[in-house]
Amino acid sequence: MQLSDIREVTAKIKRNVNHVVVGQGDTIDLLLVALVSNGHVLLEDVPGTGKTLLAKVLAKSVSGTFKRIQFTPDLLPSDITGIYFYSQQKGEFEFRPGPIFTNFLLADEINRATPRTQSSLLESMEERQVTIDGHSHQLTNPFLVIATQNPVESLGTFPLPEAQLDRFLLKINMGYPSKQEGMDILLRFKQNNPLEALESVVSVEEIVAMQKIYHEVEISQDVLSYLMDIIEATRNHERILLGVSPRGSQAMLKAIQVYALLQGRTYIIPDDIKKIAKPVLGHRLVLAKRIGIKHGEVDAVIDDILANVKVPTESEKDLFYK
């Protein structure tokens, strides 16, 4: 597979998703960014906006395995990872894998589970393995966690800690559909559910192949310096208590490389960085004023940073070949 093939393959997935999902073009693009860059996604919005449906449709578009876990306060870590049980027939302990052993894992309403259960995902998301009773088990490849959560204002939720949030490549807020999109949704689901007739259009082997070559996307010295200026600005901004970590800056570069490919380029331009900044950096920032933070305040801080960091002025061609 070549870099130029990635746009064609991802476009095929997007067309298939659009057979079920109405609108949400930017959200689908970001999910594809996470899929190709081997990252994980946190979908946050009020109930009923299509978070779970979108995750199911993306998983079904790829011929991999898919499992769903409904997170609740009584969910245990072993319910996710699996357990060792004693087999009387064999006279020994056997491992019974949990639902985490899959290509696509939908962690539905992840913030309704206790912190202990939430933390059971940390090792699997970062190291792609699960350790149980001293034994390590490798996860399948690709492995993508799509977690949904209701806003923290909802009752009965346990907000994800910063360490857990940092494991997610992207945090996406879907939002409500427009009036026309709402009408299209009603008509599309009026008689039947189009998800039931949806078929896979891409193999897991193609996904793995894309994950191996996307990092070949070029970034010039000037654009790389621009990216690091933004990262540094998050660490020195007066309204930010904790800025972006080195892991966050690496996540930013990975996401930008794939986003550039989705736009049909094998090199990065400053506009790619601006487009990806909020979903990659927003959930990694801890504001100095943590009590009474209003919706959209983090986005406003990122907008302020982007407005004040100098953008390279060379042409696209110069930025690439310099």
N, C-alpha and C positions, 0 to 999 in steps of 0.2 A: 504494500500500500504506500502511496505517495501523499505528501502533504496536500496536494490539490484534490485528492480523493475525499478528504475529510469533510469538506463543505458539501459534496454530493451526498455522502452517506447521512450526515446530520440533517440535510434538507429532506431526505426521504423519511427520516423519523418524524420531523416536524410536520410534514404533510399528513402522515398517518395519525399523529396526535390531534391534528385539526379536524379529523373526521368525527371526533367526539367532543373535544374541548372547543368552545367558542371564544375567540379573541385570545388574550393572554400571550401575545406574540413575544413580548420581552421576557416574560416569565419562562416560556418554553426555551428561549435562547439560553437563559441562565442555567436551566436544568441540563441542557446539552453541554454547556461549559463544564459543569460539575461532572457529568458522565465521562466526557473525553479526558478531563484532567485528573480523573480518579479521586474526586473529592466527594464531599457530602453536603446535603442541603437541608436547611431549616426553613420550612414554610410557616409563616405566622400570619394569622388573620382570624376574624371572628368566624364562628361555626357557620357552615353552609355556603362558603364561597368557592368550593370546588377543590380544596387542597388534596383530599384523599383521592378524588376522581383523577386529578392530574397525575398523581403518583402512580396510580394503577394503569393509566393509559400509557405512560412512558415505559413502565416495566413490561407491559404486554406488547409494545412495539418492538422489543428486543426479545429474541428467542432464548431467554434465560429463565432461571427460577425466580419466583416471587413469593414472599411471605409477608404477612401483616400481623403486627402485635398491637392490640388495644391496651395502651398504658392506663393503669388504674392504681389507686393508692395501695391496694393489696398485692400488686404484682411483685414477684420476687426476682432477684438476679438469675437464679437457676431456671426460671421460666423463659428466660431469653437465651442463655448460653447453653443450657443442657445440664445433665447430671450423670454421675456414675451410680449404677444400681447393681445390686448383687443378683446374679442369675442363678437360681437354684438348679436349673437344668444343666448349666455348664460348670457350676461350682466356682465361679469367678466373677469379678466386677466387670461390667460392660458399660461403655459410654453411650448414652442416648443423647444425640445432638439436639440442640434447641433450634428455634426458628431463625437464629442469627446466621445459620449455615445456608446461605442463599446468595443469589446475585443481587437481588433488589429487596431491601428490607424497608417496609413502611412502618415507622414508629409513630403510630397515630396518637395524637394528644400526649406527647412525651412529657409535658410539664404537669400532667396529672399523677405521675408516679413519684414516689419518694426519691430523695437524693441518692440513697443507697442503690436503688434500682437504676436510676439514670446513669450512675457512675459505672455500671456494668458494661456500658457501651464504649467507655474510654479506650481500653486496650484494643478492641476490635476495630474502632474507627481509625486509630493512629497506626497500629502495627499489623493490622489485618490478621490477627490471630486471637485465640481465646485460651486462657490458661485456667484449668479446672483441676483441683486436687493435685497441683504440681505438674500436670501434663499439659503441654501446649498443642493446640490444634489449629492448623492453618485454615483460613477461610477461602472460599472460592473466589475466582477472579473472572470478571470484575465484581467488585463489592461496593454497592452504593446504598447508603442510608439516606432515606428521605423522611425526615421527621416533621410532623406537624404540631403546632401548638396554638392554643388560644391565647389572646392577649393577657398580660399579667393582671389586668383588672378583673378578670373572671374569678369567681369564687372556686375554692378547692384546687388551686394550682400551686406548684412548687417551682419557682423561677429557676432556670438553669444557671449554675454558677459559671464564672468567667472561664474556668478551665475546660468546662464542657462546651461552651459556646465556641471556643477557639478551635475545636476539632471540626467545626463545620466550615467548609470553604465559603459558602454563601448563605446569607439570610435574606429571604425574599418575602415581601409583603404583596399579596396578590391584589387586594382591593376589590370593590364592587364592579360589576359590569356596567356598561352604558345602557341606556334605554333600548337601543337597537340590538345590542348583544343579548340583553335580557329577553327580548322577543324571540331572537334566534334560538336561545336556549330552550324556551318553552316549546317552540315548533319542533326542534330536533328531538326532544325527549317526549313529545306528545303521545306517541303510540308505542314506542319501544325504546330500549336502552341500546344505543349504538355501540357501547363498549362490548356487548355480548358477541357481536359479529366481527370485532376487530381482530386482525391477524398480525403476526410478527412480520417485520419487513427487513430487519437487520439481525445478523447472528452475533453471539457473544464473541466469536473469534474476530469479527470485524471491530468490535469495541476494543478488545485487547490490542489489536494491531494499531488502532488510532492512539491508544494510550502510550504506546512505545515510541511514537515519532513526533507527537505534537510539540515536544520541547525543542525541536529543530527550528522553530519560528525565531526569526532574528529580532534583536533589539539593539539599536544604536547606542553609543556611549551617551549621547545627549539625552535620549529618551530614558535611558536607565537612570541617569542623574536626576531627571525630572521626577521619575517614580520615587527615588530615594528622598528627594526634597519634600514630597508629600508625606512620606512615612515619618521623616524627621519633624515635620510640622505638627503631626499628631502627638509627638512626644514633648513638644514645647508650647503647645497652645494653652492659653490661660484658662480655658473652660474645660480642659481635659485633664483628668487625674492620672490615668494610665493610657499611654498611647499604644501604637501597634508594635507587637513583638517581632523578632526576626522570623518566627514561624508565620506570622501574618504577612510579612513582606514577601516571603516565598510563595505563599498562597496567592497573593496579588499577582505576582509574575506568571504563575501557572494559568490563572484565570484569564489574564490578558492575552497570553499566547493563543489559547483556544478561541477566545472571542475574535481575535484578528483573523483566524482561519475561517470562522463563520462569516466574516465579511468579505472573504475571497482574497485575503492577503497572506503572504508568508513573512510579514514583518509588522512590527508594532508602531503605531503612531500615537501622539498624545491624546487624541480623542478616544482611543480605546481605553486608556487609563481613566479618563473622566467618566466614561460610561460604566465601568466596572467598580469604581471607587466605593459607592455606597453599599451595594450588596456584599462586598468583600470586607470592608473596613468597619462598617457601622456597628456590628455586633461585637467588635473587638475593642471598642473604645469605652472607657469608663469615665463619665463626666464628673467634674469636681462637685457639682451640685446633684447629688443622687436622689434626694427627696424632692418630690414635686416636679419631676421631669415631665414635660409635656410631650405629647405625641409629635414626632417629627423634629424634635430638638437636636438629635444626633445628626440627622440629615442636614440641618441648618449649619451645624458646626463644620461638617465636611464641605458644604458649599462655600463657607467662608475660607476654608483652607485652599480649595481649588481656585478661588477668586484671587488669592494673594500669592500663590506660588507661580513664579514666572514660567511660562510655557516656551519651549524651544521654538524659534521662529523660522527655521529652515523649512524648505519644501519637503513633501513626503519622500521624494526620491533622494534628496540630500540626507535626510534623517536615516534612511535605510543604508545607503552606501558609505556614509561617513565612517 
